[in-house]
Amino acid sequence: MRDVQDEAARLRVLVIGGIHGDELSSASVALQWIQLARQAPSDTPHPTHWRFVPALNPDGLLQQPPRRGNARGVDLNRNFPTPHWERDARTYWEKQTRKDPRRWPGPKPLSEPETQFIVEQMQAFKPHLIVSIHAPYGVLDFDGPFVPPTKLGRLYLDQVGIFPGSLGNYGGVHKGIPVVTVELPNALRTPLDAETRQMWLDLQRWITGKLWPAVAEARP
């Protein structure tokens, strides 16, 4: 975990990469964004406390070959404690994925240390925004309150739906924390530096223009 924090920060953003171990590009982009956050000018209008978790699933990332699930074969993005998880997550896995082992949601919600860690971060860090980096669908997804970004770099908004046990469902729908899901176009090939930077700049513009006014207005 890496924090990049301005002393005057009033906005907290949690960035997560590598939830799925076979999406190596997601971890790479998160690591590059750490450097861009460190290079941010000191006079930014809305100083931000960034917390980066670039490789949430190191066991999956380090497998040869890399695999989607963690060391116990659990799809971490189906293991978050959404309402009726015991019924919905199992039904979705059995009927929609036909028991695809890559998408096994686990024996119970929050059964895995990785998902427990993220929920602990949500409770302790209290982010105003979560950015979850994935691949390889090449779109931008959004769950939760406020106006979503329409694009980051070449990725355009295309909300793909709600899944039992997903972070977007848990954080965005049920906890009211907006979750931007970045779906990179390739799981193994990292975007060019210019594209990675453009996604970062577009994220900053959306935070400044849309997220920050909504957060400020919602404050008691």
C-alpha positions, 0 to 999 in steps of 0.5 A: 500500500502506498499513500500520496498525501497533500498536507491540505488534503480534504478528498480521499481516493482509494485506487486498487489494481490487480484484484484479478491476478491475470490482469497484470496491466491493471497493477502496472497502471496503478503503479504508474499512477503513483508516480503521477500522483507524486508529481502533482503540483502543490497548488492543485485546487482540491488537494487529495489523499491518494491511497494505492493498493496496486496488487491486491491479489499477489498470489494470483499475479505471481502464479505461472501462468497468472490466474484470476483467483487468489491462492484459494481460487476465489474470484475476489470481485465476487467475494464482497458482502453484498445483500443476500450474498449467500443466495445471489452469489451462488445462484449467479455462479451456478446458473450464469457462469455454469460453475466457471472455476475462474469466477468462484465467489468463495464459501462465504462473503469476506472469506478471503484476507484480500477482501477483508483488507479492502473492507477494512480500508473502506472503514478506516480510510473512508474514501470519497471515491474508489477506483478499481482497475481491471482488464480487458473489456476496454470500457469505463464502468461506474456504480454509486451516487454522483455523475459518472465520468464519461471517459478516461483516455480512450475508455468511454462509459459503458455500465456493464451491470451489477454482479453479486459480491462485486466491489462496485455493487458493495461499495457503489450501490450499498455503501454509497461510495462511488466506484469507477471501474477502469477496464483496460483494453488488454490484460497483459499489455500496459497502455502507452505512457501517454494513454496512462497519463491521459486517463489520469488527467481525465480522472483529475478533471472529473474529480475537480469538476464533478466529484468534489462539488458533489462531495462538498454539497453532501457534507453536513 
